[in-house]
Amino acid sequence: MNLKSKNQISTTFSLASLTDIIFLLLIFFMLTSSFVTPSAVPVELPSTKVSKSLIAKQLEITITKELEYYINDEAVKLEEIEAVLKQKLEKVDAPKVVLNIDKTVAVEYLVKVAAIANKLGAKLAIATEAETVE
C-alpha cells in the first residue's frame, strides 16, 4: 500500500515575484526622485537687454566692495544711513532711490539698505550695466 500524498510541498523559493516588486519600487523611486528639486541647484539669473529709458535720479546710495556707503557721493556709516536718508527724502515729493552696489557685495548688505529705504517710503531701483551683445 502506497500512502504517499500526491501533493508535495516544494522547499524551493521562487524569486520571480520578489524581483517584480523590487523592479516596481525602483521605477517608483526613480520617477518620484525626478520631481524633487535639490536645494543646492545652481541657478542662472535671467538677463535682459537694457532699454533706453532713463530713471529720474533723486538719490543714489552706493556700496563699494570695501563696504563703504555713500549717499549722493557723501560718505556715510551704515548706522547713519537711515537718519541721513530720512533727512534727504523729506525734501522731495515722490522719493526715488537708485542703489549702486558692487557685484561682489553680498546680498545681505543690499537687503539692509533696501529695507531702510523701503521703510522710509522710497521707490527703489537697482543700477546695472548694459549687457554686451557679441
C-alpha positions as CSV (number, residue, x, y, z in Angstrom):
1,M,0.0,0.0,0.0
2,N,1.3,3.3,-1.1
3,L,0.4,6.1,1.4
4,K,2.4,8.9,-0.1
5,S,0.5,12.1,-0.8
6,K,0.3,13.3,-4.4
7,N,0.6,16.9,-3.2
8,Q,4.1,17.6,-2.1
9,I,5.3,20.8,-0.6
10,S,8.1,22.4,-2.5
11,T,11.1,23.6,-0.4
12,T,12.4,25.9,-3.1
13,F,11.7,29.6,-3.0
14,S,10.8,31.5,-6.2
15,L,12.3,34.9,-6.6
16,A,10.2,35.9,-9.6
17,S,7.6,37.7,-7.5
18,L,10.2,39.4,-5.4
19,T,12.1,40.7,-8.4
20,D,8.8,42.1,-9.8
21,I,8.2,44.0,-6.6
22,I,11.8,45.4,-6.4
23,F,11.5,46.4,-10.0
24,L,8.3,48.3,-9.4
25,L,9.7,50.0,-6.3
26,L,12.8,51.0,-8.3
27,I,10.6,52.6,-11.0
28,F,8.5,54.4,-8.4
29,F,11.6,55.9,-6.7
30,M,13.2,56.9,-9.9
31,L,10.0,58.7,-11.0
32,T,9.4,60.5,-7.7
33,S,13.1,61.5,-7.3
34,S,13.0,63.4,-10.5
35,F,10.1,65.6,-9.2
36,V,12.1,66.6,-6.1
37,T,14.5,69.5,-6.8
38,P,17.6,69.6,-4.6
39,S,18.3,72.7,-2.6
40,A,21.8,73.1,-3.9
41,V,20.9,73.5,-7.6
42,P,22.9,76.3,-9.3
43,V,20.6,79.0,-10.7
44,E,21.4,81.1,-13.7
45,L,19.8,84.5,-13.4
46,P,17.9,85.8,-16.4
47,S,19.5,88.6,-18.3
48,T,17.6,91.4,-20.1
49,K,18.5,93.9,-22.7
50,V,18.7,97.4,-21.3
51,S,16.1,99.8,-22.6
52,K,17.0,103.4,-23.3
53,S,14.5,104.7,-20.7
54,L,16.1,106.9,-18.0
55,I,15.3,106.8,-14.3
56,A,14.9,110.1,-12.7
57,K,17.6,110.0,-10.0
58,Q,16.8,111.9,-6.8
59,L,19.1,109.9,-4.5
60,E,21.9,107.4,-5.1
61,I,23.1,105.0,-2.5
62,T,26.4,103.4,-3.3
63,I,28.0,100.4,-1.7
64,T,31.6,99.7,-2.7
65,K,33.4,96.3,-2.5
66,E,35.1,97.5,0.7
67,L,31.6,98.0,2.2
68,E,31.8,101.8,2.2
69,Y,28.4,103.5,2.0
70,Y,27.7,106.7,0.1
71,I,24.6,108.8,-0.3
72,N,25.0,111.1,-3.3
73,D,28.8,110.9,-3.1
74,E,28.7,111.7,0.6
75,A,30.4,109.1,2.8
76,V,28.0,107.6,5.4
77,K,28.3,104.9,8.0
78,L,25.8,102.0,7.9
79,E,24.3,103.1,11.3
80,E,23.7,106.7,9.9
81,I,22.1,105.7,6.6
82,E,18.5,105.8,8.0
83,A,18.9,109.3,9.5
84,V,20.7,110.9,6.6
85,L,18.3,109.2,4.1
86,K,15.3,110.4,6.0
87,Q,16.6,113.9,6.1
88,K,17.2,113.9,2.3
89,L,13.9,112.2,1.4
90,E,11.9,114.9,3.3
91,K,12.9,117.4,0.7
92,V,11.3,115.6,-2.3
93,D,7.7,114.7,-3.2
94,A,8.0,111.3,-4.7
95,P,11.2,109.8,-3.4
96,K,13.2,107.6,-5.7
97,V,16.4,105.9,-4.7
98,V,18.9,104.2,-7.1
99,L,21.1,101.5,-5.5
100,N,24.6,101.3,-7.0
101,I,26.1,98.2,-5.5
102,D,29.3,96.5,-6.5
103,K,28.6,93.0,-7.9
104,T,31.0,91.4,-5.3
105,V,29.0,92.7,-2.3
106,A,26.8,90.1,-0.6
107,V,23.1,90.4,-1.0
108,E,22.8,90.8,2.8
109,Y,24.0,94.4,2.5
110,L,21.7,95.2,-0.4
111,V,18.8,93.9,1.7
112,K,19.7,96.1,4.7
113,V,19.9,99.3,2.6
114,A,16.8,98.4,0.6
115,A,14.8,97.7,3.8
116,I,15.8,101.1,5.2
117,A,14.8,102.9,2.0
118,N,11.5,100.9,1.8
119,K,10.7,101.7,5.4
120,L,11.1,105.4,4.6
121,G,8.6,105.1,1.7
122,A,11.1,105.5,-1.2
123,K,10.8,103.7,-4.6
124,L,13.8,101.6,-5.3
125,A,15.8,100.8,-8.4
126,I,19.0,98.8,-8.7
127,A,21.5,100.1,-11.2
128,T,23.0,97.7,-13.7
129,E,25.4,97.7,-16.6
130,A,24.2,97.2,-20.1
131,E,24.7,93.7,-21.5
132,T,27.2,93.5,-24.3
133,V,25.9,91.7,-27.4
134,E,28.5,89.9,-29.5
